[in-house]
Amino acid sequence: MLGRGVWSSLRQGLSRGLSRKVGGWASGEGRKMDIAGIYPPVTTPFTAIAEVDYGKLEENLHKLGSFPFRATQATVEMTVSMAQVGADAAIVVTPCFYRGRMSSAALIHHYTKVADLSPIPVVLYSVPANTGLDLPVDAVVTLSQHPNIVGIKDSGGDVTRMGLIVHKTGRQDFQVLAGSAGFLLASYAVGAVGGVCALANVLGAQVCQLERLCLTGQWEDAQKLQHRLIEPNTAMKQRAAPWEERMCAAVLALCMPSCLTLHSVPPPVPTLGTHSGMPGTPFCCLGCGLSHPRSGLMSPYCPA
C-alpha cells in the first residue's frame, strides 16, 4: 500500500468525479467528469525472481489506464477492454509513429474516433519528451468540445501553453492536469486542477500538501514547498528507472508491500548516483529538506 497521504489524495480525487453511467459517459454535478486531484502513476511490482507480479499489478491499477502508442482501432479496443475490467477513464497518449504526418487534423481524427467509441471518458495525454510530438493547442481546443473528452494531462512543462489551453477551453467542461510535480504550483496558478506526478509515489504527503496550499491560496508557502520538491523531482526524472521509485520509497520508509520495495532489481546501495551532484546521496538528502515523517532520515545537505 502506498503512503497514507498519497491514497488520501487519490481517493479524494476519485470521489470528486469518477462516477460512471453504465453504457454511457460520466455525468456528475453538471460535469462530464471531475478529474481534479493528485494521481501517482503506480509503480510496477516484481517478484523475488525479477518477474512482473501480475497479481499485485492488478491490485495497483486504479481507475486511470495509460495506453501505449497504438493505432486508432487498437486504442479503441483497449479502451473497451479497460472499461470492461472497471476503468473509469482512459489517458490516451498521442500516436507518435510517422510523427511528421501527425498534423492537427490527423490527431483530431484519431482522438475523435477513440472518444466516439470509448465507453469511458477520455483524457488527452501530451508527453513530447517521450513521443517527440506536442499535441497542438488548436487540436486540444477542438477536442475539448467532444462530450466524452474530459481533459488533458500535459507533461511538456510549458506553463504558458497550459494557461492558454485553460483560457481557450474555458467555455467547455474541460480540465488540465500537470504531468509533473516540478511545475505543479505554476500549473495551478494558470488554472490546472491537479497533476499526475511520479514524485507522489515517494513524497506523496508533500505533493498533496502543495495541492492544498494552492487550492487555499497560500501561495508563499506553496512557493517554498515547490522549491523543495524541484530537486528530488529532477533526480527522479533524470534516471526514471522503475526500481528507483521503489528504492526511494524504501529509503523514505513509505508503507509499500514487499513486492514494490524488495522484489525488483535495485542497485546494491540505495542512491541516485553521480548525476545528482553528490555521489551516493540518498534520495531524501538532495538538499530539499524533505523526509518521510516515519523515516527519521535527514541530511547535512538539508537546510535547517
WOPEZI-V559944 format. One record per residue. N is the residue number from 1. RES is the residue in one small letter. PHI is phi in radians with two decimals (none if undefined). D_LAST is the distance of its C-alpha to the last C-alpha in Angstrom with 2 decimals. Layout:
N_RES_PHI_D_LAST + N_RES_PHI_D_LAST
This chain:
1_m_none_30.84 + 2_l_-1.30_27.74 + 3_g_-0.97_24.71 + 4_r_-1.06_25.72 + 5_g_-1.11_23.72 + 6_v_-1.14_25.54 + 7_w_-1.15_28.92 + 8_s_-1.06_28.48 + 9_s_-1.19_28.01 + 10_l_-1.08_30.74 + 11_r_-1.11_33.11 + 12_q_-1.11_32.47 + 13_g_-1.09_33.21 + 14_l_-1.19_36.30 + 15_s_-1.20_37.55 + 16_r_-1.24_37.34 + 17_g_-2.74_39.95 + 18_l_-1.42_41.05 + 19_s_-1.83_44.48 + 20_r_-2.01_47.32 + 21_k_-1.86_50.97 + 22_v_-1.00_53.14 + 23_g_1.38_55.08 + 24_g_-2.75_53.41 + 25_w_-1.39_50.33 + 26_a_-1.24_47.64 + 27_s_-2.56_47.98 + 28_g_-2.63_45.78 + 29_e_0.92_45.52 + 30_g_1.45_47.08 + 31_r_-1.96_44.89 + 32_k_-1.10_45.83 + 33_m_-2.92_42.62 + 34_d_-1.64_39.15 + 35_i_-1.94_36.63 + 36_a_-1.16_33.53 + 37_g_2.26_30.37 + 38_i_-1.84_28.03 + 39_y_-2.09_29.96 + 40_p_-1.43_28.48 + 41_p_-1.09_31.08 + 42_v_-1.33_31.97 + 43_t_-1.26_31.72 + 44_t_-1.62_34.94 + 45_p_-1.43_35.54 + 46_f_-2.17_37.36 + 47_t_-1.48_39.44 + 48_a_-1.13_39.25 + 49_i_-1.81_41.75 + 50_a_1.15_39.75 + 51_e_-1.88_41.97 + 52_v_-1.07_40.93 + 53_d_-1.58_40.96 + 54_y_-1.17_42.94 + 55_g_-1.13_42.98 + 56_k_-1.22_39.21 + 57_l_-1.08_39.09 + 58_e_-1.07_41.47 + 59_e_-1.16_39.20 + 60_n_-1.39_36.22 + 61_l_-1.35_38.16 + 62_h_-2.17_37.66 + 63_k_1.14_39.51 + 64_l_-1.92_38.68 + 65_g_-1.92_40.35 + 66_s_-1.83_39.58 + 67_f_-1.73_42.72 + 68_p_-1.27_43.27 + 69_f_-1.34_45.25 + 70_r_-2.07_48.60 + 71_a_-1.19_51.79 + 72_t_-1.01_52.66 + 73_q_-1.12_54.97 + 74_a_-1.13_52.73 + 75_t_-1.16_49.81 + 76_v_-1.02_52.10 + 77_e_-1.07_53.15 + 78_m_-1.24_49.59 + 79_t_-1.07_48.62 + 80_v_-1.12_51.67 + 81_s_-1.11_50.78 + 82_m_-1.15_47.20 + 83_a_-1.10_48.57 + 84_q_-1.15_50.97 + 85_v_-1.73_48.24 + 86_g_1.91_46.28 + 87_a_-1.15_44.00 + 88_d_-1.70_43.46 + 89_a_-2.73_42.66 + 90_a_-2.16_42.80 + 91_i_-1.56_40.32 + 92_v_-1.94_42.77 + 93_v_-1.32_41.60 + 94_t_-1.12_43.71 + 95_p_-1.16_46.53 + 96_c_-2.14_45.88 + 97_f_-1.25_48.99 + 98_y_0.86_51.25 + 99_r_-1.12_48.47 + 100_g_-1.11_50.66 + 101_r_-1.67_52.87 + 102_m_-1.47_50.11 + 103_s_-1.30_51.00 + 104_s_-1.01_49.96 + 105_a_-1.09_53.36 + 106_a_-1.16_52.97 + 107_l_-1.21_49.54 + 108_i_-1.09_50.82 + 109_h_-1.08_53.80 + 110_h_-1.05_51.67 + 111_y_-1.19_49.29 + 112_t_-1.13_52.14 + 113_k_-1.09_54.14 + 114_v_-1.10_51.28 + 115_a_-1.16_50.48 + 116_d_-1.07_54.21 + 117_l_-1.78_54.66 + 118_s_-1.35_51.35 + 119_p_-1.38_51.63 + 120_i_-2.19_47.91 + 121_p_-1.04_45.86 + 122_v_-1.98_44.57 + 123_v_-1.96_41.19 + 124_l_-1.16_41.40 + 125_y_-2.42_38.94 + 126_s_-1.97_38.27 + 127_v_-2.41_36.26 + 128_p_-1.05_37.49 + 129_a_-1.10_35.23 + 130_n_-1.75_37.19 + 131_t_-1.82_40.56 + 132_g_1.28_40.94 + 133_l_-2.41_42.13 + 134_d_-1.78_40.58 + 135_l_-1.13_42.43 + 136_p_-1.05_43.93 + 137_v_-1.05_43.10 + 138_d_-1.11_46.82 + 139_a_-1.21_47.20 + 140_v_-1.08_44.31 + 141_v_-1.08_45.90 + 142_t_-1.11_49.26 + 143_l_-1.21_47.94 + 144_s_-1.10_45.99 + 145_q_-1.45_49.43 + 146_h_-1.29_50.32 + 147_p_-1.16_50.35 + 148_n_-1.92_48.80 + 149_i_-1.95_45.91 + 150_v_-1.83_42.96 + 151_g_3.04_40.16 + 152_i_-2.46_38.38 + 153_k_-1.71_35.33 + 154_d_-1.93_34.39 + 155_s_-1.79_32.24 + 156_g_-1.26_33.07 + 157_g_1.46_30.01 + 158_d_-1.52_32.26 + 159_v_-1.19_31.04 + 160_t_-1.05_34.05 + 161_r_-1.11_36.36 + 162_m_-1.09_34.71 + 163_g_-1.11_35.09 + 164_l_-1.14_38.67 + 165_i_-1.10_39.42 + 166_v_-1.02_38.13 + 167_h_-1.14_40.27 + 168_k_-1.34_43.38 + 169_t_-1.84_43.34 + 170_g_-1.03_42.69 + 171_r_-1.47_46.23 + 172_q_-1.79_45.91 + 173_d_-1.51_44.30 + 174_f_-2.44_41.81 + 175_q_-2.21_38.05 + 176_v_-2.02_35.46 + 177_l_-1.99_32.69 + 178_a_-1.29_29.93 + 179_g_-1.67_30.08 + 180_s_-2.79_26.43 + 181_a_-1.27_22.98 + 182_g_-1.14_22.26 + 183_f_-2.24_24.33 + 184_l_-1.19_24.36 + 185_l_-1.06_23.17 + 186_a_-1.07_25.71 + 187_s_-1.16_28.32 + 188_y_-1.06_27.96 + 189_a_-1.12_28.20 + 190_v_-1.77_31.59 + 191_g_1.99_32.95 + 192_a_-1.15_32.00 + 193_v_-1.95_32.07 + 194_g_2.98_29.77 + 195_g_-2.78_28.88 + 196_v_-1.88_29.75 + 197_c_-2.11_26.46 + 198_a_-1.04_26.28 + 199_l_-1.08_22.51 + 200_a_-1.17_23.38 + 201_n_-1.20_24.83 + 202_v_-1.99_21.43 + 203_l_-2.03_18.89 + 204_g_-1.06_21.59 + 205_a_-1.09_19.82 + 206_q_-1.24_17.33 + 207_v_-1.13_20.33 + 208_c_-1.16_22.35 + 209_q_-1.14_19.75 + 210_l_-1.07_19.90 + 211_e_-1.03_23.65 + 212_r_-1.10_23.60 + 213_l_-1.11_21.56 + 214_c_-1.17_24.07 + 215_l_-1.18_27.03 + 216_t_-1.75_26.15 + 217_g_1.29_25.53 + 218_q_-1.58_21.88 + 219_w_-1.24_21.47 + 220_e_-1.15_18.49 + 221_d_-1.17_16.31 + 222_a_-1.11_18.19 + 223_q_-1.09_17.45 + 224_k_-1.08_13.66 + 225_l_-1.20_14.16 + 226_q_-1.03_16.87 + 227_h_-1.03_14.81 + 228_r_-1.25_12.44 + 229_l_-1.52_15.72 + 230_i_-1.11_17.59 + 231_e_-1.17_16.54 + 232_p_-1.09_17.20 + 233_n_-1.13_20.27 + 234_t_-1.14_21.47 + 235_a_-1.08_21.11 + 236_m_-1.16_23.28 + 237_k_-1.15_25.66 + 238_q_-1.15_26.30 + 239_r_-1.66_27.44 + 240_a_0.87_28.61 + 241_a_-1.64_30.04 + 242_p_-0.98_30.89 + 243_w_-1.16_29.97 + 244_e_-1.19_26.48 + 245_e_-1.09_25.80 + 246_r_-1.21_27.13 + 247_m_-1.13_25.21 + 248_c_-1.08_21.88 + 249_a_-1.10_22.85 + 250_a_-1.17_23.62 + 251_v_-1.07_20.33 + 252_l_-1.52_18.56 + 253_a_1.04_21.24 + 254_l_-1.24_22.73 + 255_c_-1.43_26.12 + 256_m_-2.36_28.57 + 257_p_-1.16_32.02 + 258_s_-1.03_32.66 + 259_c_-1.16_34.67 + 260_l_-1.66_31.56 + 261_t_-1.97_29.36 + 262_l_-1.89_31.83 + 263_h_-1.54_35.04 + 264_s_-2.40_34.13 + 265_v_-2.19_34.13 + 266_p_-1.35_30.53 + 267_p_-1.20_29.79 + 268_p_-1.11_29.77 + 269_v_-2.12_25.98 + 270_p_-1.29_23.59 + 271_t_-2.33_22.07 + 272_l_-1.80_22.38 + 273_g_1.44_24.11 + 274_t_-1.38_24.00 + 275_h_-1.14_23.96 + 276_s_-1.34_20.17 + 277_g_1.60_20.03 + 278_m_-2.35_18.58 + 279_p_-0.90_21.61 + 280_g_1.34_21.27 + 281_t_-1.39_17.71 + 282_p_-1.04_17.43 + 283_f_-0.95_17.24 + 284_c_-1.33_14.10 + 285_c_-2.05_12.22 + 286_l_-1.58_13.26 + 287_g_1.34_10.10 + 288_c_-1.64_10.25 + 289_g_1.24_7.42 + 290_l_-1.99_10.61 + 291_s_-2.71_12.63 + 292_h_-1.26_15.76 + 293_p_-1.01_15.63 + 294_r_-1.63_18.33 + 295_s_-1.45_17.10 + 296_g_1.19_14.37 + 297_l_-1.67_13.29 + 298_m_-2.29_9.80 + 299_s_-2.36_9.64 + 300_p_-1.10_8.72 + 301_y_-1.33_9.12 + 302_c_-1.35_6.44 + 303_p_-1.15_3.78 + 304_a_-1.19_0.00
